[in-house]
């Protein structure tokens, strides 16, 4: 399964990460720099494995810890409609 940013969401960089606007609900969300790096990688379809490998390498963290945190973030983003599965 791969994840992709929802077409109903727009984002912009802010001082400490990114701000996301869900155009359907007019709700803002924010992500820290690590979350922003994950978000940016989902501009094209990305799997949990793809995201884990990229973030673990970039931030030099254990892949198993990284995978768990990314999975939690993806679940939250899916719940709020910020991303979709493809």
KEKETI-111861 format. One record per atom (N, C-alpha, C, O): x negated, y, z; atom name; residue in one letter. Coordinates in steps of 0.2 Angstrom, whole numbers, padded with zeros to 4 digits. Each point is the difference from the previous one (the first is absolute). Example, Ala and Ser with C-alpha at 12.3 -4.5 7.8 and 13.67 -1.06 7.14 Angstrom:
[[-0066 -0028 0039] 'N' 'A']
[[0004 0006 0000] 'CA' 'A']
[[-0004 0006 0000] 'C' 'A']
[[-0005 -0001 0003] 'O' 'A']
[[0007 0006 -0007] 'N' 'S']
[[-0004 0006 0001] 'CA' 'S']
[[0004 0005 0003] 'C' 'S']
[[-0003 0006 0001] 'O' 'S']
//
This chain:
[[-0004 -0006 0000] 'N' 'X']
[[0004 0006 0000] 'CA' 'X']
[[-0004 0006 0000] 'C' 'X']
[[-0006 0000 0003] 'O' 'X']
[[0008 0005 -0007] 'N' 'X']
[[-0004 0007 0000] 'CA' 'X']
[[0005 0005 0002] 'C' 'X']
[[0006 0000 0000] 'O' 'X']
[[-0009 0006 0002] 'N' 'X']
[[0003 0005 0003] 'CA' 'X']
[[-0001 0006 -0004] 'C' 'X']
[[-0006 0001 -0003] 'O' 'X']
[[0011 0004 0002] 'N' 'X']
[[-0001 0006 -0004] 'CA' 'X']
[[0004 0005 0003] 'C' 'X']
[[0005 -0001 0003] 'O' 'X']
[[-0008 0007 -0003] 'N' 'X']
[[0003 0006 0002] 'CA' 'X']
[[0007 0001 -0003] 'C' 'X']
[[0000 -0001 -0006] 'O' 'X']
[[0005 0003 0010] 'N' 'X']
[[0007 0001 -0003] 'CA' 'X']
[[0000 0006 -0004] 'C' 'X']
[[-0003 0005 0001] 'O' 'X']
[[0006 -0005 -0007] 'N' 'X']
[[0000 0006 -0004] 'CA' 'X']
[[0005 0005 0003] 'C' 'X']
[[-0001 0006 -0003] 'O' 'X']
[[0004 -0007 0008] 'N' 'X']
[[0004 0005 0003] 'CA' 'X']
[[-0004 0004 0006] 'C' 'X']
[[0003 0004 0004] 'O' 'X']
[[-0009 -0006 -0004] 'N' 'X']
[[-0005 0004 0005] 'CA' 'X']
[[-0005 0004 -0003] 'C' 'X']
[[-0003 -0002 -0005] 'O' 'X']
[[0001 0007 0008] 'N' 'X']
[[-0005 0005 -0003] 'CA' 'X']
[[-0005 0001 0006] 'C' 'X']
[[0003 0000 0006] 'O' 'X']
[[-0009 0001 -0007] 'N' 'X']
[[-0005 0001 0005] 'CA' 'X']
[[-0005 0005 -0002] 'C' 'X']
[[-0001 0002 -0005] 'O' 'X']
[[-0002 0001 0011] 'N' 'X']
[[-0005 0005 -0001] 'CA' 'X']
[[-0005 -0001 0005] 'C' 'X']
[[0002 -0002 0006] 'O' 'X']
[[-0008 0004 -0007] 'N' 'X']
[[-0005 0000 0005] 'CA' 'X']
[[0001 0005 0005] 'C' 'X']
[[0002 0006 -0002] 'O' 'X']
[[-0003 -0007 0008] 'N' 'X']
[[0000 0005 0006] 'CA' 'X']
[[-0007 -0001 0003] 'C' 'X']
[[-0004 -0005 -0001] 'O' 'X']
[[0003 0009 0006] 'N' 'X']
[[-0007 0000 0003] 'CA' 'X']
[[-0002 -0006 0003] 'C' 'X']
[[-0006 -0002 -0001] 'O' 'X']
[[0010 -0002 0004] 'N' 'X']
[[-0001 -0006 0003] 'CA' 'X']
[[0003 -0006 -0003] 'C' 'X']
[[0003 -0004 0004] 'O' 'X']
[[-0002 0003 -0011] 'N' 'X']
[[0003 -0005 -0003] 'CA' 'X']
[[0004 0002 -0005] 'C' 'X']
[[-0002 0004 -0004] 'O' 'X']
[[0009 -0007 0004] 'N' 'X']
[[0004 0002 -0006] 'CA' 'X']
[[0007 0001 0004] 'C' 'X']
[[0002 -0003 0005] 'O' 'X']
[[0002 0007 -0009] 'N' 'X']
[[0007 0001 0002] 'CA' 'X']
[[0004 -0003 -0006] 'C' 'X']
[[-0001 0001 -0006] 'O' 'X']
[[0007 -0005 0008] 'N' 'X']
[[0004 -0003 -0005] 'CA' 'X']
[[0007 0002 0001] 'C' 'X']
[[0002 0001 0006] 'O' 'X']
[[0001 0001 -0012] 'N' 'X']
[[0007 0002 0001] 'CA' 'X']
[[0004 -0005 -0004] 'C' 'X']
[[-0001 -0002 -0006] 'O' 'X']
[[0006 -0001 0009] 'N' 'X']
[[0005 -0004 -0003] 'CA' 'X']
[[0005 0004 -0003] 'C' 'X']
[[0004 0003 0004] 'O' 'X']
[[-0003 -0003 -0010] 'N' 'X']
[[0005 0005 -0003] 'CA' 'X']
[[0007 -0002 0001] 'C' 'X']
[[0004 0004 -0001] 'O' 'X']
[[-0003 -0011 0002] 'N' 'X']
[[0007 -0002 0001] 'CA' 'X']
[[0003 0003 0007] 'C' 'X']
[[0005 0002 0000] 'O' 'X']
[[-0010 -0003 0005] 'N' 'X']
[[0003 0002 0007] 'CA' 'X']
[[-0003 0007 0002] 'C' 'X']
[[0002 0003 0005] 'O' 'X']
[[-0006 0000 -0009] 'N' 'X']
[[-0003 0006 0002] 'CA' 'X']
[[-0004 0000 0007] 'C' 'X']
[[0000 0004 0004] 'O' 'X']
[[-0003 -0010 -0003] 'N' 'X']
[[-0004 -0001 0006] 'CA' 'X']
[[-0007 0000 -0002] 'C' 'X']
[[-0002 -0003 -0005] 'O' 'X']
[[-0002 0006 0010] 'N' 'X']
[[-0007 0000 -0001] 'CA' 'X']
[[-0003 -0005 0005] 'C' 'X']
[[0002 -0002 0005] 'O' 'X']
[[-0008 -0001 -0008] 'N' 'X']
[[-0004 -0005 0004] 'CA' 'X']
[[-0007 0002 -0001] 'C' 'X']
[[-0002 0004 -0005] 'O' 'X']
[[-0002 -0006 0010] 'N' 'X']
[[-0007 0002 -0001] 'CA' 'X']
[[-0004 -0006 0001] 'C' 'X']
[[0001 -0005 0004] 'O' 'X']
[[-0007 0005 -0007] 'N' 'X']
[[-0005 -0006 0001] 'CA' 'X']
[[-0007 0003 0002] 'C' 'X']
[[-0002 0005 -0003] 'O' 'X']
[[-0001 -0008 0007] 'N' 'X']
[[-0007 0002 0002] 'CA' 'X']
[[-0005 -0002 -0006] 'C' 'X']
[[0003 -0003 -0005] 'O' 'X']
[[-0009 0005 0005] 'N' 'X']
[[-0005 -0002 -0006] 'CA' 'X']
[[0000 -0007 -0002] 'C' 'X']
[[0000 -0001 -0006] 'O' 'X']
[[0001 -0004 0011] 'N' 'X']
[[0000 -0007 -0002] 'CA' 'X']
[[0006 -0001 -0004] 'C' 'X']
[[0000 -0004 -0005] 'O' 'X']
[[0006 0006 0008] 'N' 'X']
[[0006 -0001 -0003] 'CA' 'X']
[[0000 0003 -0007] 'C' 'X']
[[0003 -0003 -0005] 'O' 'X']
[[-0006 0009 0004] 'N' 'X']
[[0000 0003 -0006] 'CA' 'X']
[[-0004 -0004 -0005] 'C' 'X']
[[0002 0000 -0006] 'O' 'X']
[[-0007 -0003 0008] 'N' 'X']
[[-0004 -0004 -0005] 'CA' 'X']
[[0004 -0006 -0002] 'C' 'X']
[[-0001 -0002 -0006] 'O' 'X']
[[0005 -0001 0010] 'N' 'X']
[[0004 -0006 -0001] 'CA' 'X']
[[0006 0003 -0005] 'C' 'X']
[[0001 -0003 -0006] 'O' 'X']
[[0002 0009 0007] 'N' 'X']
[[0005 0003 -0004] 'CA' 'X']
[[-0003 0001 -0007] 'C' 'X']
[[0003 -0002 -0005] 'O' 'X']
[[-0009 0005 0005] 'N' 'X']
[[-0003 0001 -0007] 'CA' 'X']
[[-0001 -0006 -0004] 'C' 'X']
[[0001 0000 -0006] 'O' 'X']
[[-0003 -0005 0009] 'N' 'X']
[[-0001 -0007 -0004] 'CA' 'X']
[[0007 -0003 -0002] 'C' 'X']
[[-0001 -0004 -0004] 'O' 'X']
[[0006 0006 0006] 'N' 'X']
[[0007 -0002 -0002] 'CA' 'X']
[[0003 0004 -0005] 'C' 'X']
[[0006 -0001 -0002] 'O' 'X']
[[-0010 0005 -0001] 'N' 'X']
[[0002 0004 -0006] 'CA' 'X']
[[0001 -0005 -0006] 'C' 'X']
[[0004 0001 -0005] 'O' 'X']
[[-0008 -0006 0005] 'N' 'X']
[[0001 -0006 -0004] 'CA' 'X']
[[0001 -0006 0004] 'C' 'X']
[[-0001 0000 0006] 'O' 'X']
[[0005 -0005 -0008] 'N' 'X']
[[0001 -0006 0004] 'CA' 'X']
[[-0006 -0003 0004] 'C' 'X']
[[-0005 -0001 -0004] 'O' 'X']
[[0006 0000 0010] 'N' 'X']
[[-0006 -0002 0004] 'CA' 'X']
[[0003 -0006 0005] 'C' 'X']
[[0005 0001 0003] 'O' 'X']
[[-0009 -0006 -0002] 'N' 'X']
[[0002 -0005 0004] 'CA' 'X']
[[-0003 0001 0007] 'C' 'X']
[[-0004 0004 0001] 'O' 'X']
[[0007 -0008 0004] 'N' 'X']
[[-0003 0001 0007] 'CA' 'X']
[[-0008 -0002 0000] 'C' 'X']
[[-0004 0003 0003] 'O' 'X']
[[0002 -0008 -0007] 'N' 'X']
[[-0007 -0002 -0001] 'CA' 'X']
[[-0004 0006 -0003] 'C' 'X']
[[-0005 0001 0002] 'O' 'X']
[[0008 0002 -0007] 'N' 'X']
[[-0004 0006 -0004] 'CA' 'X']
[[-0001 0005 0005] 'C' 'X']
[[-0005 0003 0001] 'O' 'X']
[[0011 -0001 0003] 'N' 'X']
[[-0001 0006 0005] 'CA' 'X']
[[-0005 -0002 0006] 'C' 'X']
[[-0004 0004 0002] 'O' 'X']
[[0005 -0010 0000] 'N' 'X']
[[-0004 -0002 0006] 'CA' 'X']
[[-0008 0000 -0002] 'C' 'X']
[[-0004 0003 0003] 'O' 'X']
[[0003 -0006 -0009] 'N' 'X']
[[-0007 0000 -0002] 'CA' 'X']
[[-0003 0007 -0001] 'C' 'X']
[[-0006 0002 0002] 'O' 'X']
[[0010 0003 -0005] 'N' 'X']
[[-0002 0006 -0001] 'CA' 'X']
[[-0001 0004 0006] 'C' 'X']
[[-0005 0004 0001] 'O' 'X']
[[0010 -0004 0004] 'N' 'X']
[[-0001 0004 0006] 'CA' 'X']
[[-0005 -0003 0005] 'C' 'X']
[[-0004 0004 0003] 'O' 'X']
[[0003 -0011 -0003] 'N' 'X']
[[-0005 -0003 0004] 'CA' 'X']
[[-0007 0002 -0002] 'C' 'X']
[[-0004 0002 0004] 'O' 'X']
[[0003 -0002 -0010] 'N' 'X']
[[-0006 0002 -0003] 'CA' 'X']
[[-0002 0008 0001] 'C' 'X']
[[-0005 0002 0002] 'O' 'X']
[[0010 0002 -0003] 'N' 'X']
[[0000 0007 0000] 'CA' 'X']
[[-0002 0002 0008] 'C' 'X']
[[-0004 0005 0001] 'O' 'X']
[[0008 -0008 0003] 'N' 'X']
[[0000 0002 0007] 'CA' 'X']
[[-0004 -0004 0005] 'C' 'X']
[[-0001 0001 0006] 'O' 'X']
[[-0002 -0006 -0009] 'N' 'X']
[[-0004 -0005 0003] 'CA' 'X']
[[0003 -0003 0006] 'C' 'X']
[[-0003 0000 0006] 'O' 'X']
[[0009 -0003 -0007] 'N' 'X']
[[0003 -0004 0006] 'CA' 'X']
[[0001 -0007 -0002] 'C' 'X']
[[0000 -0002 -0006] 'O' 'X']
[[0002 -0002 0011] 'N' 'X']
[[0001 -0007 -0002] 'CA' 'X']
[[0006 -0001 -0004] 'C' 'X']
[[0005 0003 0002] 'O' 'X']
[[-0005 -0007 -0007] 'N' 'X']
[[0006 -0001 -0005] 'CA' 'X']
[[0006 -0002 0004] 'C' 'X']
[[0005 0002 -0002] 'O' 'X']
[[-0006 -0007 0007] 'N' 'X']
[[0006 -0002 0003] 'CA' 'X']
[[0004 0005 0004] 'C' 'X']
[[0006 0000 0000] 'O' 'X']
[[-0010 0005 0003] 'N' 'X']
[[0003 0005 0004] 'CA' 'X']
[[0003 0005 -0005] 'C' 'X']
[[0006 0002 0001] 'O' 'X']
[[-0009 -0001 -0006] 'N' 'X']
[[0002 0005 -0005] 'CA' 'X']
[[0006 -0003 -0004] 'C' 'X']
[[0005 0004 -0001] 'O' 'X']
[[-0004 -0010 0000] 'N' 'X']
[[0006 -0003 -0003] 'CA' 'X']
[[0006 0001 0004] 'C' 'X']
[[0005 0001 -0002] 'O' 'X']
[[-0006 -0003 0008] 'N' 'X']
[[0006 0001 0005] 'CA' 'X']
[[0002 0007 0000] 'C' 'X']
[[0006 0001 0000] 'O' 'X']
[[-0010 0004 0001] 'N' 'X']
[[0002 0007 0000] 'CA' 'X']
[[0003 0002 -0007] 'C' 'X']
[[0005 0004 0000] 'O' 'X']
[[-0008 -0006 -0005] 'N' 'X']
[[0003 0002 -0007] 'CA' 'X']
[[0007 -0004 -0001] 'C' 'X']
[[0005 0004 -0002] 'O' 'X']
[[-0004 -0010 0004] 'N' 'X']
[[0006 -0003 0000] 'CA' 'X']
[[0006 0004 0004] 'C' 'X']
[[0005 0000 -0002] 'O' 'X']
[[-0007 0002 0008] 'N' 'X']
[[0004 0004 0004] 'CA' 'X']
[[0002 0006 -0003] 'C' 'X']
[[0006 0002 0000] 'O' 'X']
[[-0010 0002 -0003] 'N' 'X']
[[0001 0006 -0003] 'CA' 'X']
[[0004 -0001 -0006] 'C' 'X']
[[0005 0003 -0002] 'O' 'X']
[[-0006 -0008 -0002] 'N' 'X']
[[0004 -0002 -0006] 'CA' 'X']
[[0007 -0002 0002] 'C' 'X']
[[0005 0003 -0003] 'O' 'X']
[[-0004 -0006 0008] 'N' 'X']
[[0007 -0002 0003] 'CA' 'X']
[[0004 0006 0001] 'C' 'X']
[[0005 0001 -0001] 'O' 'X']
[[-0009 0004 0005] 'N' 'X']
[[0003 0006 0002] 'CA' 'X']
[[0002 0004 -0006] 'C' 'X']
[[0006 0003 -0001] 'O' 'X']
[[-0010 -0002 -0004] 'N' 'X']
[[0001 0004 -0006] 'CA' 'X']
[[0006 -0003 -0004] 'C' 'X']
[[0004 0003 -0003] 'O' 'X']
[[-0004 -0010 0002] 'N' 'X']
[[0006 -0003 -0003] 'CA' 'X']
[[0006 0001 0004] 'C' 'X']
[[0005 0002 -0004] 'O' 'X']
[[-0005 -0002 0010] 'N' 'X']
[[0006 0002 0004] 'CA' 'X']
[[0003 0007 -0001] 'C' 'X']
[[0006 0001 -0001] 'O' 'X']
[[-0011 0003 0000] 'N' 'X']
[[0002 0007 -0002] 'CA' 'X']
[[0001 0002 -0007] 'C' 'X']
[[0002 0005 -0002] 'O' 'X']
[[-0003 -0010 -0002] 'N' 'X']
[[0001 0001 -0008] 'CA' 'X']
[[-0006 0004 -0003] 'C' 'X']
[[0002 0002 -0005] 'O' 'X']
[[-0007 -0002 0008] 'N' 'X']
[[-0006 0004 -0003] 'CA' 'X']
[[-0004 -0004 -0005] 'C' 'X']
[[-0003 0003 -0005] 'O' 'X']
[[0004 -0009 0005] 'N' 'X']
[[-0004 -0005 -0005] 'CA' 'X']
[[0005 -0005 -0002] 'C' 'X']
[[0006 -0001 0003] 'O' 'X']
[[-0007 -0002 -0008] 'N' 'X']
[[0004 -0006 -0003] 'CA' 'X']
[[-0005 -0006 -0002] 'C' 'X']
[[-0006 0001 -0001] 'O' 'X']
[[0009 -0007 0001] 'N' 'X']
[[-0004 -0006 -0002] 'CA' 'X']
[[0002 -0001 -0008] 'C' 'X']
[[0005 0002 -0002] 'O' 'X']
[[-0011 -0004 -0001] 'N' 'X']
[[0001 -0001 -0007] 'CA' 'X']
[[-0003 -0007 -0001] 'C' 'X']
[[0000 -0002 -0006] 'O' 'X']
//
